[in-house]
Each structure stands twice: as structure tokens, then as C-alpha cells.
Amino acid sequence: MPQITYQIHGSDLQYVEITLPPKAAVVGEQGAMMYMDDKIKVETVLGDGAKSSLGVFGRFWKAFKRSLTGESFFSSHYSNLSAIDQRVAFAAPTISKILAININQLGGALICQKGAYLAGEAGTEVNLAWQKRLRVGLFGGEGFIMQRITSPGVVFINATGTLTEMSLAPGQTLRVDSGCLVALSPSVTYEIKYAGKIKTSIFGGEGLFYASLQGPGQIWLQSLPVRRLGAELMKSAVVGQSRGITGKLYLLVIIITVIATIFFDAKT
């Protein structure tokens, strides 16, 4: 298979430009394409475009499961059918960074947070990664479903904040805010643990549970989960709205006072 090359541009609002040699292809999320050369052929496919032994019904079922992971029901297949290199670029859908991971080096699979997938080499598939334990599903911050991405090569995922990659040795454990967990290799054990103290859980601001990751394997973390960013924006909006209401009430009181003053002055 022809090898693609890529370059990630920007600091926080990033996009990735992928160069496709002749006969190479990538699969991207719908709506993620930023620009492409005119020799690129684009085809909308059901799910990831992967074949199924069950035919159309099997492809439909795969697409449905894919949609449960936060991705679209359809995806776009970008192929270079020309004799020269062609470019296609994908932009992150949020205020995020783009991370390129060679899944071949991880044994062919990667577990990601819901909605993380952006694009990948031809043959990339996004499947369900069910959390087997009930407490992981209920309290893990990412719900019962995460993404299991399989690919013959490089995939691109997006995350918010500053990104860091860590390598856990066999038996090494790391406690993580579950919302900060972006991706992990399948060899890493993912458990949800109780914080331990009611006072810490309620007043510490970190919640009742945290993720416990045990090696061996690679993990990727983000400093600013989308839910945390959304909570701060919502808080600011509420405060701004309340200040706006207070200001309007104050203005209304002034107007009423002026009118009353004029009225009583006229009476006297």
C-alpha cells in the first residue's frame, strides 16, 4: 500500500494536510474536509466503507454501531487516481489539537474517547468498544461506549487542551480524571475507582470517581476536556445573563423614579 505523508498545521485550532501518492486513499469524517487538490476523487460510503459477509445489511449494522461512537453514519473516501501526488486537508471540529497515531505500532487497534476520530488511511474502521464493567459505564465520564479504531497505518484523532503521551510499565498505575483520557492502547487496563473520602469528593471539585489506568501500554491525555470547557462557558453565560438582568432592573428603577419625580413635581 502506498505510504501517505502528512503535516499538522496550527497551534490550538489545527488542521492536518495529507499528501496522497498515486493509488493511495484516506477515509475522513463527513464535514471535516478543509481543502483538496482537483485530482482527488471523493466518494460517500456507508460507515467506513468496509465490506461485510452479510452484504448491505451487515454494512448498515456496522454504520449504525459506528454512529453510536459519536461519528457520522456515512464517511467520505478520498482517493488519488492520478499519476502525481495530491493533497487533502482535514480540520478539527472543535477548539482542539490533532494527534497522529500509527496504529500498526500498537498492534493494529486503539481505544479512544467518543467522537475522537477525524481521519485515517484506507482500511481504517471505527467500532464500538463497550465498557465491560457497569461502574465504568456509569461513572467513567465517557459512558458505556468508547471507540475501538483499527487501521493498517496512521489515524488522526482530535482532543482539546494540551496533549501528552505516557508509557506505562507493566503493573504501573496512574490515576486520571476520566474526561482527560483521550486514547489508550488495548493492553492498558481501564478501571473506575472511588475517590475514597466524601469530603474530598463533594468539596474537592474532582467528583466521586477517577480512572485508574494500569500498564503496560501507551496512553494519551488532554488537559481540557470538552465537558469542562462547556461547563465554564455555561457558567460565564449564566453570570453574564444575571448581570444583564440586574442592570436592566436597575435601569427600570431609575426610569420609574424619574417619571415619578416629574409626576409629583407637576402635581405640586
N, C-alpha and C positions, 0 to 999 in steps of 0.2 A: 504493500500500500504506500503511495507517495506521502512523504512527510510534510506536514504543514509547518509554517513558521508564524510567529505572532509577536506583537508588541503592544504592551498596555500603556495607554496614554492618560495623563492627568494625575491629580493627587487624591481628591475625595470624590469628585464626580467623574468617574473613569469610563473609558471605553477601550475595547480591545480590537486591534486591526489584525486580521488573519490573512496570510498570504497562502493561496492555494496553488500548488503546482498543477500541471495538466493531469486530468483524471482524478484529482482529489476532491473531497467534499466535506462539508460540515453540516451539522443539524443544530438549528437555533430556535429559541423560544419565539413564538409569534409576537410581533411588535417590538422586538429587541434590536432589529437591524437598523444601523445608523446610515451606512452608505455601502455601495458595492460597485465594482467595475462592470462595464456593459456586456462583457462576455460571460458573466455568471448566469447560470440557469437556475431559476427558483421554482421549486415545486412544493405545494402544500400537501402534507401527508397526515394520515390518521395516526395519532400518538407520535411515536418516534419513527414510524415507517417500517418497523420491524415486522418480518413475516411471522405467521402463526400456523401451526399444524391444523388449527380449527378454521382456517380461512378468514373470511370477513368478520364472522362473529368473534373469533379469537383476537383479531386486531382491534375490534371495537372494545372488547373487555380490557385489553391492555391499555387502550387510550383512556377508558373510564378510571382504571386504577391510577394511571398517571395523573389524571386531573385531581385526584384526592390528595396528591402530594404538593398541591399548590401550583402546578404547571398547567398550561393550556391543554385543551382536548386535542388540538392539532399542533403541529410544529412545521417549520419550514426547512426544506432540504436545499442547500446551496452547492452546486456542482460547477467545476471548471471543465468545460468540454473543449476549450481552445488549446492551442499549442504553446501558449505563453502563460506566465504567472498572472493570477488575478487576485484582487483583494476584496474582502468583505469585512465590515466592522459591526460590532455589537456594543450597545450601551447598556449600562446597569439601569434597572427600573427605579431605583431609589437613590438616596444620598449614600452611596456605598462604594466600596472598593471591589475590584475584580481579582480573583485568585485563580491562577492556572495550576492544575494538578495533573501529573502524569499518572493515571490510574494503573498503568502497566507495572509501575514500580511498587504498587500496593497490592499486587495480586489480582488486579482486574476489577476491583469493587471499592466503593467509597460510600459511607453513610453520611448524609447531610441533613441540615435543618430544612424544614418545609419551605419550598419556594426558592431554594438557593441556586438551582441550576439555571445557567444562562445559555451555554452553547457547548458543543463538543464535536470531536471528529466523527466522521460517518461510522455508524455502528454503535454509537452511544445510546443506551436505553436508561430511562428513569422509571424505577419500580417502587412499590411500597416496601417500607422497612417497618413492619409492625413492632411496637414495643411489647415484649412478651409479658412483662410483669404489670399488674394492674396499677400499682403505685407509680411506676414510671409514666404510664399513660395519663394518670390523673394529675400528678404533681410535677411532672418533668418540665413543664413550661412549653414543650413542643407538642404535647398531645400524644395520642396513640400512634400517630403516623410520622415517620421521617422518610427521607428519600434514600433509596439504595441505587446508586448510579454505577452502571457497568459500562466499560468502554475499552476499545483496543488501544487507546492512546490518551491524548490530552483532553481534559474538560475544563470549562470555565464556570466558576460559581461566584456569587456576589455576597458580600457581607458588609455590615456597617461599622464605622469607627476604625480604630487601628487594629490591624490583624497581626497575630503572632502564631508561629508554628512551634510545637513542642514535641519532643520524642520521649515517650515513657518507657523506662526499662521494665523488664519482667517483674511483676509484683509491685512496681511503683504506683502510688495512688495520688491523685490530685483532686482537690475539691474545687468545684466550679459553679458559678451561677449558671443555671441551665440555659438561660437566654443568651449567654455569651458563647455557648458551644455552637460552632459553625459546622465542623465536619470531624470525622474520626475514621481511622482505618477499621475494618471489621474485626481485627484481632483485639481491639480495646474493649474491655467490659464496661458497660454503662449502667450504673445503679443510681437510685434516688435515696438519699439518706435524710433523716430527721435532724434538724438543727440542734436539738438537744435541750435547749432551755427556752421556756415560754417567754421570759422577759426579753431575751435576745431576739426571738422570733418576731414578737409583736412590736417592740420598740427599736430594734436594731436596723429595721428597714430592709433586711435581706430575705425576709419570708421564712416560712416554716421548713422548707426543704432546699437541698442543694444537690447538684450532680456529683457523683463520685466516679471518677474515671480511673481504671486500673490497666496498666500496660501488660504486655508490650504493644507498642504501636505508635502511630502519629496522631496528633490532634491539632485542630486549628480553632483559635478563639478570636472573638470580636469584642472590642471594648464598649461598643454602644449598641445593644440590642434594639431592634425596631420598636418593640413594645415599650421600652424605657424612654426612647425618643418621643414616641406618641403620647405617653403619659405626661411628659414635661410640656409638650406643645398644648395638650388639652388643659393642663393646669394654668398655663400662661393665658390661654384663651378665656378661661373662666374668670381669672383675676382681672383681665382686661375688660371683660364684659361687665363685671361687677363694678369696676371703677367707672365705666361708661354710664351705668345706671345711676351711680351715686352722683356723678357730675350732672346728669340730666335732672335729677330730683333737686339738686342744689340750684340749678338754673330756674327750674319751675318755681321754687320757693321765692327766689329773687323777683321773678316776674309778677307773682301774686302779691308780694309785698309792695312793689312799685304801683301796681294797679290799685291796691287798697289804699295806699297813701294818697294817690291822686284823687280817688273817690272821696275819701274823708276830708281832704283839703277843699274839694269842691263843695262839700256839704257845709263846711264851716265858713 
